[in-house]
Amino acid sequence: MVAHLVALKLTLLRNGLRRSTWQVVGLAFGAFYGLGILAVVAPSAVALSMQDIALQRDLTVLLGGLLVLGWWVVPLAAFGVDATLDPMRFATFAIPRRSLIAGLSVAALVGIPGVVTAFVVLALSGVWWRTPAALAVAVPAAVISLALCVVGSRAITTLLARVVARRRVRELTAVVAVLPVMFLGPIMSGVGEAGVSLSASGGVMTRAADVVGWTPVGAPWAAAGEAAAGRPGSAALHLLVAVGSLVVLALVWDRALGHALVHPAHDTVAGHKRGTGMFGRLPATPLGAVVARCLTYWVRDPRYAASVATVPLVLVALWFAGIDGSGLLLAGPFVAFLLGWSISADVAFDGTAFWTHVAAPLPGRTDRWGRALAALLVVGPAALAVAVGSTLVVGRPESLPAVLGATTGILLTALGGSSVTSAMVVYPVQEPGQNPFSTRQGASMAAFTSQLAGWSAIAVLSAPTMVLGGFAVLRDMPALGWATLVLGPALGATLLVVGVRVGGRALDRNAPDLLTRVRSFT
């Protein structure tokens, strides 16, 4: 069964690459990114292997624990786990759950994240090559750690899938799930300082490693360090914690998967009251209808609510990163960028309901304007509030014109870029009733590629506003701040108009093809 599921995973991936050029491009980008990670990890592991045992132990525990924790948390906050082999598809087959879990676990490693993780784990365990006793423990511990990555990720997402089927819970999860990631800042800060001044950060890093080493994410990595220090009893206890954690997570996944196969998660929101809603408050025109429909999405669809939930996360991230003073003034522009980009998957979120836009027929420009205006009405006040609040928090009200200009310019530019992207690229997204922490087949590659291209374009187009605003803030030049307040909205509005026109023409050409592709995802 394991071999069959792995072969099935490879077949699905191969067929997906043959069917979609975007997946090929995304795979190339992902492979390049993975090679970049390995190019950093491999020489770092070699250099670390030449250090003293205490430093080797501290860094391997923290970095290894961070790797495992990333597998557990990132699916809750980002794209989710790969659902190429969705367990729900096997509900009608008489496959023993243990065989299914074993096959899904191994198949989860088939892909760029799994391969890169396996090489990183191998590199970290190879740090102990100069100490045979530690290496003998590090190799099986690395295998346990790799299993913890996969099994823990699937157990958590499967267990929480039914809980977050409620829309309000999903909105709250979008915020809470990311918060643990923010607490990794002090750990990464300590690791970074270790490379500069071991004496300054060694004590903090050692204490952090002592704590993490007794947790499920760090226990397998601490075992090798204990063996190298001549403490076999302690090494055995760490391995026992790691194995016990793996068994518990496997049991949790088994029970949660068994329940999910019989009772699939579904949205438990009660039916919405019938009525005109937003449609009764806006003009009865094509543009008004699109704006009303999109505003309804923003109110009722948790995928849009998650975008607004990123606002406090950005502020928490900047705080944990130790950014204060002028650096905190970046919160407004950064939030504006994230919120403006939030409609880049609008057509994909429409799903098969996009046929109403195609059949109307609705001019592409009207569709683009309606979506952009609805987003602006919702996210605009949030971005401006962050911009104003950041200047007041750091005590620099004189920087408000520059921050407002940069924030407004980036928001409008991002909305323009999103208007083009969503008219050209669609990829599978979660549908009602699916695990909200899953990523459907083909989604990761297409999303990664479109986002990388879109982010790069927005960064280049926003550069004049950011450079001018940066000089105004850093050089304390109020005149440049007022110039930014003029340039930012003017340039952003121009780029929004251009983006709407380009996206509108692209939508006029691609609408039937986009609908066909969206329907193929169902």
N, C-alpha and C positions, 0 to 999 in steps of 0.2 A: 504493500500500500504506500509506503514512503517513497519508493522508487517511482511508482505510478503517479503520485501527486507532483513529484519534482519534474517528471517528464511532461505532465500536463501544464505545469507552470511555464516551463521552457517553450512549449508549443504555443501557448497563449501569448507569451511575450514576442515570439518570432512572428506570429500572425499579425500582432498589433504593429510591429515595425514595418511589415510589408504593406499594411493598409494605410498607415499615416506617416507622411514625411515629417510632421512635427515631432512625432515620437522618436524618429531617428535623430533629428536635430537635438531634441532634449536628452536623448541617451548620450550623444556625443558631449554635450555640455556637462552632464552629470559625471561622465567618465573623466573628463578633464578636471572637474572639481575634485573628484575622488583621488585622482593622481596627485593633485596639489596637496591634499591632506596627507597622503602617504609620503610625499616628498619632504614634508615637514616632520612627520612622526618618526620616520626611519632614522635619519641622522640624529634626531634628538634622543632616540632610544640608545643609539650607539654612544653618544656623549654621556648619557646618564649612567650607562653601564660602567663607566670609568670612575664614577664618583664613589663616595663612602656609602656604606650599607644604610645608614640612617636616612640620608637624602634619597637614596633609591626607594626605600620603603615608603617614605612620605609622599613622594611624587607619584609612584605607581598606584598607591591607594587612592589619592585624590583624583588623579586623571582617570583611573579605571572606574572609580565610583561615579565620576561625572559622566562617563560613557554609558554606564548602565542606567543611571538616572535619566539621561537624555532619551534613551529608548522608551522609558516609562512615561515621561512627561510630554515630550514633543508631540506624540499623536493626539494628546488632549488639546494642544494649543495651536497646532499647525495643520498639516495636510492629513494626518491620521495614519493608520496602518494600511499597508498594501492589501487591498481586497480582491486581487486578481483571482485568488481561490477563496471566494466567499463561502464560509461554512454553511450558510443557508442554502446554497445550491446542492448540498449533499443531504438535505433533510429527508428526501424520499429514498435514499439508498441505505441498505442495511450494512452500514460501515460501523464497526465498533468505535466508540468515541476515543478510546485510547489510541487506536491506530490512526484515526483522523487527526488527533492532536499531534502525534509524532510526525505524521506526514506534513501537516501545516507548519510545524516548527522548523523542519528542515527546509521546506519550500520557501519559508520566509527569508532565508539567507540567500536565495537566488535573486540577485539584483544588485545594483550598485551599493545601496546602504549596507546590505548584508555582507557583501564581499569586502568592502572597505572596513567594516567593523571587524571582520575576521582577521584581516591583516594588521589592524591596529592592536587587537588583542594579542596576536602573535608577537608583534614588536615589543609590547610592554612586558610580556612574559620572557622575551629574549634578553631583557635587561640583566637577568640573573645568570647569564652564561658563564660568568667567572666563578660562580658559587654553585657547584654541582648539587648540593643538598637543597638549596633554594630552587634551582631549576627543576629538580624532580617534583617539587610541590607546585611550582608556577605553571607548568604545562597543564596538568589536570585542573588546576584552579582556573586557568584561562578558559578551558572548555566549559566549566561550570558557569563562569561569568558570561560567556556567549549565550549559554542556555538561559541564564537569568534575563538577559536582554530581550530575547524573543518571547519566552514564556511570560515574563512579567508584563511586557507590553500588551500581549493578547489577553492576559487575564484581567488586567485593569480595564481595558477598553470594552471587553465583553461584559464584565461585571457592571460597569457604569452605563452601558448602552440603554438598558431598560429604564434606569433611573432618569437619565437625561432625555428620555423620549418626551417628557413634558417640556413644553416650549420655554416656560419661565426658568425651569431648572437649567436648560441648555444655555440661556442667556447668562445666568449666574456662573455656570461652569466656564464659560468663555473667559471670565475674569479670574476665577479662583484657580483654574488649572494652570495658568501661566505664572502665578505668583511664586511657586517653588523655584522656578527657573531664575527669578530675580535674586533669590538668596544665594545663588551660585556665585554672585559677584565677589563677595569677600573671599571665597575660596580661590577663584581665578586670580584675584588681586594678590593673594598670598603667594600663589604659584609664580606669578609674573615677577614679584619682588624677589623671589628666591634666586632668579637668574641674575639679578643685579646686586643684591646684598643678602647673602645667606644668613649673616649674623643678625640682620635687622628683622627678617621674617621667619627665621627658622623655628623660633619658639611657637609662634602662632600656627605655622604650618604643621608642626609636630602635634600640637594639641588637636588641630582639626583632623589630622590623619588618625589619631588615637580614637576619636569619636566615630568617624566614618568607617574605620576598620571593623567595628562591631555591628555595623548595620548590614542588611542584606546586599546593598550595592557595593560595599567596600570590603566585606569579609573575605571573599576569595583572593583579593589582591593583597590583603594583609598577611595571609598565611605564608606566602613566600618570604616576606620580610622577617617574620618571626623565625622561620627555619634558618634563614641566613644568619640571624643573631644568636643561633644556638638554643632556641626555645621550642623544641618539637611539640611539647604539650600545648603551648599556646597556639602553635600553627594548626594542630589538630582541632582545637576548639573553634578556630576561625573557619576551617573547612566544614566543621559540623554545622555552624551557623549558616554557611552558604548552601550546603546541601539541604538542610532543613527548610530554608527559605524557598529553594527551588521546588521541593516537594509540596509545600503549602501553596505556592503559586500555581503549580500544576493541578492540584486538587480544586483550587478556586476556578481556574479556567475550565476544568472538566465539568464542574457543577453548573457554572454560568452558561457554558456552551450547551449542556444538556437542556437547561431551561429555555435557552434562546431558540433551540431547534424546534421545541414544542410550542413555545409562546413567543413568536417574534416581536421585537420592540416595535411600537408604533406610537404615533403622536397622540397623546391622550387629551389634547386640548378639546374642550367642548366645542361643538359647532358654533361658528360665529353668527351673530344675529344678522339676519337678512336685512338689507336696507341699502340706501344710497351711499352712506358713509362719506368718504372723501369725494366721491363722484357728485354728490349733491352740493358740495361747497365750492366747486371749481367750474369755470365756464364749460358749457356743453360743446366743446370744440375738439378736434383731434388732439391738439396739444394739451388741452385741459384733461382729456381722458387719459393720456399717457402719464401726466403728472399725478393724477389721482390714483391710478393703478400702482405706480411706483411708490407713492407715499404709503399706500396700503401695505406694500411689501415691507417698507421700513418699520411700520408699526407692528406687523404680525409675523414676519419671517425672521427667525433667530439668526439666520445667516447674515442678514443685514445688521441686526442688533449687535452681533459680535464685532462688527467694524467700529461701532461707537464705543464698545467696551475696551478697545485698545487705548483710548485716551488716558484713563488712569494708569494703565500698564506702562505707558511711555514715561509718565512722571515717576512711577516707582522705579523703573529701570534706570533712569537718569540719577535718581537719588542713590540707589545702590552702587552705581558706577562711580560715585564720588564726584559727580559733576555739579559744580555750584558756580556762583558768580555769573560771569558772562556766558559760560557754557550752558546754563539752564535756559537761556533765552532761545536756544535751539528747539525747545519743546514745541513752541507754536508752529514753526515751519515743518518739523518732523511729523507732528500730528496732522497737519494739513495735507502732507504728502500721503500718509496712510489713508486718511478719510477720502481724499480725492480719488485714490486708486481703488476704492472699495467697490465701484461699479464696473470694474474691468471684466467681470464674469456675469454681467447682467443677463445676457441672452442665454447663457448656460443655466442660470438660476430660473429663467422662465420655463425651461423644459419644453414639453410639447405644447404648452399654452402659448408659445411664441407664434403658433399658426395664426392667432387672431391678428397679429401685427402684419403678417404676410398676406392674409386674405382680405384685409380691410378695403383696399390696399392703403397702407399708411406710408407716406413719404419718409424715406430714411432720415432726412434732416429733422422732421418733426419728432420721430422716435428718439433721436439723439438728444434733441433739446429737452424733451419731456423727462428723460432719465436724468440728464445733468441738472435740470432745475429742481427736480424732486430731491436729489442728493444734496444740492446746495442749500435747500431750505432746512434740511435736517442736520447736516454736518458743518455747515458754515458757522452757525452760532457756537458750536463746540470748539472749533478751531480758533475762532476769534477770542473766546473766553480764555483759552489756554494762553494765547499770545498776551492778552492784557494781564492775566494773573501772573505769568512768569516775570514780567517787568516789575510788578508790584512786590513779588516775593523777594527778588534780588535787590530791591531798592533802587532801581534805575528807571524811573518813569520817563526820563529824557530819551530812552531808547525805544519808547513805544512806537513812534512813527516808523522806524526802521523794521521793527519786529512785525508790526501790522502789515507793512508793505510786503515783506518777504512771505509772511503767512498767506496773505490773500493771493499773491502772485503764484505761489506754489500750489495752492488749492485749486485755482482756476486752471493752471497748466495741467495738473494731474487729472482733473475732470476731462480736459480736452484729450489727453492721452488715453484715458479709459474709454472715451467715446470711439476712438479709432480701434483700440485693441478688441473690445467686445464685439465689434462689427466684422472682425476678421478671424478671430480665434474662439472656438468653443471646445470644451473638454468635459468629460464626465464629472458630475458633482453629485452629492448625496441627494437621494430622493426621500419623500416621506415614507417612514417605515424602515429605513435602512439604519444601520449602526452609524450614528453621527460622528464616530471617531474612525471611520474607514475612508480609504481613498480608492475610488473605483479604478478599474483597469484603464491605463492610459492617461489618468489625470495628472500624476506627478510630473511626467516629462513635459506634457503640453503646458501645464501651469508654470513650471520652472522656466521654460523657454520664453513664454510670452511675458512673464513678469520680469525676467532679466532684461529683455529687449525694451520693455516699456519703462522700467525704472531708469535704464541708461538714457533713454531719450528724454525723459522728464528731467533728469539731473543736468543734462547738457542744456536744455532749453531754459531751465531755471537758473543757470549759472550767472547771467548778468545781474539778476535781482539779488541773489545770495552774495555775490562778491561786493556789490555796492552796499548792501545792508551790513555785511561783515566789516567793511571799512568804517562805516558809520558808528558801529558799536565798539569796535576795538580801538579806533583812533579818537573816539569821543567827538565826532563831528556832526552836530545836529543838522547842518545843511544837507549832508549826504543822507541823513535819516529821512528828511522830508522828500528828498529826491527819490528815495526808495519807496516811500508811500505813494508817489506818483507813478514811478516806473513799474512797480510790482503789479498793481491792479490793471494798468494799461496793457502791459505785456501779457499778463495772464489772461485778460479778457480777449485779447487778439488771438492768442493761441487756443483758447476755448472755442472761439468762432471758427478758426481754421480746423480744429479737431472735429467739431460738429459737422462741418461741411465735408471734410474728407471721410469721416466715419459714415455720414449719411450716404454719400455716393457709394462707399464700399458696401453698405447695408443694402442699397438698392440692387447692387449687382449680386451680392452673396446671400440674400435672405433665403431663397429657396434651398440653396446648398446648406446653409446653417441649420435650417429646419430639418433637413434630411439627416444631417450629422447628429443633431440633438435627438431625433427619433431613434437613431441607431444605438444610442446609449441606453435606451430603456429596455 
